[in-house]
Amino acid sequence: MAKILITGGAGYIGSHVVNLLKNSNHELIIYDNLSTGRLESVVSGKLIHGELEDLEKLEGLISSEQFDACIHFAGSIIVPESVSDPLKYYYNNTKNTLDLINLCVKFRVNNFIFSSTAAVYGMSEDGVCSEDSSLNPISPYGKTKLMSEWMLEDLAKANQDFNYVALRYFNVAGASLDGKVGQCSPHSTHLIKLACEAALGKREKLSIFGDNYETKDGTCIRDYIHTDDLALAHGNALDYLLNGGDSQVLNCGYGEGYSVKEVVETVKSVSGVNFPVEIAPRRSGDPVMLVSKAEKIREVLNWSPKYNDLELIVRTAFEWERNFKG
Ligand SMILES: NC(=O)c1ccc[n+]([C@@H]2O[C@H](COP(=O)([O-])OP(=O)(O)OC[C@H]3O[C@@H](n4cnc5c(N)ncnc54)[C@H](O)[C@@H]3O)[C@@H](O)[C@H]2O)c1
């Protein structure tokens, strides 16, 4: 049994990981300010309502609990907002991560799992990114995450006891198969969530940003990963680190791409609703295609995802959204 600190465990992805880890014998302590997370999403463990920037409180917790590992989800995640308010992102994602890592080092929490993102790649040449592809984040959001990765990389080189796994998530979607947790995030920009909202009449229409890209149907292509498979990747990463694994940076995706139009058609067919769709101008900084090379995580963590099925992803997201009264 291990004692795990989970920052941001009341949020979308963190709640799926808590939902998975409740079946382990680990003790879970969730630290979250509930700014975008929800109390109801914490299905197991002990929730401590706190700000990452409240260093007195955070140090009090970390110094007293002797954690074996930290999984760090807490952060700000809306890409367009990071463009209009970059300092909020450098503060919450980079500065707060630095402070957290510092406390982990000080109190020898030497296993660290970090929520990174495919946004660190930016515009790659062919749209298929391996962990070794060049890193050119376009948005401040992507830059704040890459800076955090660099801090971890340099720290792990300098401190032999400290190991981390940075997981670069591609497009996260869906809700847990058991129906316990799903996406509640306010102001979400996630396509599948927005399309489900449009199908349920929670929004008037869905916008597709650009339909004249050089792809099969003119819309952008992304790699969608189901939240329960992503949660499993965290469970595997935790086992790996607790068993003495060394530091890794790993893509989390299926290695398959779907166009925006294909996703919209899937939501229409799953929901049975032909909701209005408008073609809006391209958004600056949207890569045409962003798909993972997904072999390394399978090799290193023995990750075997079970829900690589766009229709299933959409169905779980739609069912969740239908019951969600947020
Ligand atoms: N959702 C995605 O598609 C996606 C893709 C790539 C990476 N990520 C990363 O995964 C992580 C989790 O994302 P999510 O989709 O679950 O987002 P989310 O907004 O649902 O969850 C973030 C959680 O962190 C908490 N939080 C934020 N700032 C905090 C602070 N200063 N102190 C304490 N708690 C704080 C929020 O209340 C929330 O519960 C983020 O770091 C995000 O950058 C998400």
The ligand as a Tripos MOL2 file, in Angstrom:
@<TRIPOS>MOLECULE
LIG
   44    48     1     0     0
SMALL
NO_CHARGES

@<TRIPOS>ATOM
      1 N1         -8.5620   17.6300  -20.6030 N.am      1 LIG1
      2 C1         -7.6500   17.4700  -21.5280 C.2       1 LIG1
      3 O1         -7.9870   17.1900  -22.6880 O.2       1 LIG1
      4 C2         -6.1870   17.6020  -21.2350 C.ar      1 LIG1
      5 C3         -5.2630   17.4040  -22.2670 C.ar      1 LIG1
      6 C4         -3.9040   17.5110  -21.9720 C.ar      1 LIG1
      7 C5         -3.4800   17.7840  -20.6740 C.ar      1 LIG1
      8 N2         -4.4070   17.9990  -19.6980 N.ar      1 LIG1
      9 C6         -3.9170   18.3030  -18.3480 C.3       1 LIG1
     10 O2         -4.5140   17.4220  -17.4120 O.3       1 LIG1
     11 C7         -4.7060   18.0790  -16.1530 C.3       1 LIG1
     12 C8         -6.1300   17.8890  -15.7120 C.3       1 LIG1
     13 O3         -7.0090   18.4120  -16.7100 O.3       1 LIG1
     14 P1         -8.5900   18.3070  -16.5930 P.3       1 LIG1
     15 O4         -9.1420   18.2120  -17.9660 O.co2     1 LIG1
     16 O5         -8.9490   17.2680  -15.5950 O.co2     1 LIG1
     17 O6         -8.9250   19.7610  -16.0420 O.3       1 LIG1
     18 P2         -9.9290   20.2040  -14.8720 P.3       1 LIG1
     19 O7        -10.0140   21.6940  -14.9630 O.co2     1 LIG1
     20 O8        -11.1800   19.4160  -14.9270 O.co2     1 LIG1
     21 O9         -9.1110   19.7810  -13.5570 O.3       1 LIG1
     22 C9         -8.1340   20.5770  -12.9560 C.3       1 LIG1
     23 C10        -8.3270   20.4450  -11.4440 C.3       1 LIG1
     24 O10        -7.3080   21.1920  -10.7690 O.3       1 LIG1
     25 C11        -7.9080   22.0350   -9.7880 C.3       1 LIG1
     26 N3         -7.0180   23.2100   -9.6880 N.ar      1 LIG1
     27 C12        -6.6820   24.0800  -10.6640 C.ar      1 LIG1
     28 N4         -5.8410   25.0150  -10.2090 N.ar      1 LIG1
     29 C13        -5.6140   24.7210   -8.8850 C.ar      1 LIG1
     30 C14        -4.8210   25.3190   -7.8640 C.ar      1 LIG1
     31 N5         -4.1000   26.4240   -8.0900 N.pl3     1 LIG1
     32 N6         -4.8370   24.7650   -6.6240 N.ar      1 LIG1
     33 C15        -5.5760   23.6430   -6.3750 C.ar      1 LIG1
     34 N7         -6.3340   23.0380   -7.3060 N.ar      1 LIG1
     35 C16        -6.3590   23.5700   -8.5530 C.ar      1 LIG1
     36 C17        -9.2970   22.3390  -10.3230 C.3       1 LIG1
     37 O11       -10.2310   22.7020   -9.3280 O.3       1 LIG1
     38 C18        -9.6620   21.0020  -10.9790 C.3       1 LIG1
     39 O12       -10.2650   20.1130  -10.0640 O.3       1 LIG1
     40 C19        -4.3120   19.5480  -16.3760 C.3       1 LIG1
     41 O13        -3.0260   19.7470  -15.8610 O.3       1 LIG1
     42 C20        -4.3180   19.6860  -17.8880 C.3       1 LIG1
     43 O14        -3.4070   20.6640  -18.3280 O.3       1 LIG1
     44 C21        -5.7400   17.9020  -19.9410 C.ar      1 LIG1
@<TRIPOS>BOND
     1     1     2 1
     2     2     3 2
     3     2     4 1
     4     4     5 ar
     5     4    44 ar
     6     5     6 ar
     7     6     7 ar
     8     7     8 ar
     9     8     9 1
    10     8    44 ar
    11     9    10 1
    12     9    42 1
    13    10    11 1
    14    11    12 1
    15    11    40 1
    16    12    13 1
    17    13    14 1
    18    14    15 2
    19    14    16 1
    20    14    17 1
    21    17    18 1
    22    18    19 2
    23    18    20 1
    24    18    21 1
    25    21    22 1
    26    22    23 1
    27    23    24 1
    28    23    38 1
    29    24    25 1
    30    25    26 1
    31    25    36 1
    32    26    27 ar
    33    26    35 ar
    34    27    28 ar
    35    28    29 ar
    36    29    30 ar
    37    29    35 ar
    38    30    31 1
    39    30    32 ar
    40    32    33 ar
    41    33    34 ar
    42    34    35 ar
    43    36    37 1
    44    36    38 1
    45    38    39 1
    46    40    41 1
    47    40    42 1
    48    42    43 1
@<TRIPOS>SUBSTRUCTURE
     1 LIG1         1 GROUP 0 **** ****
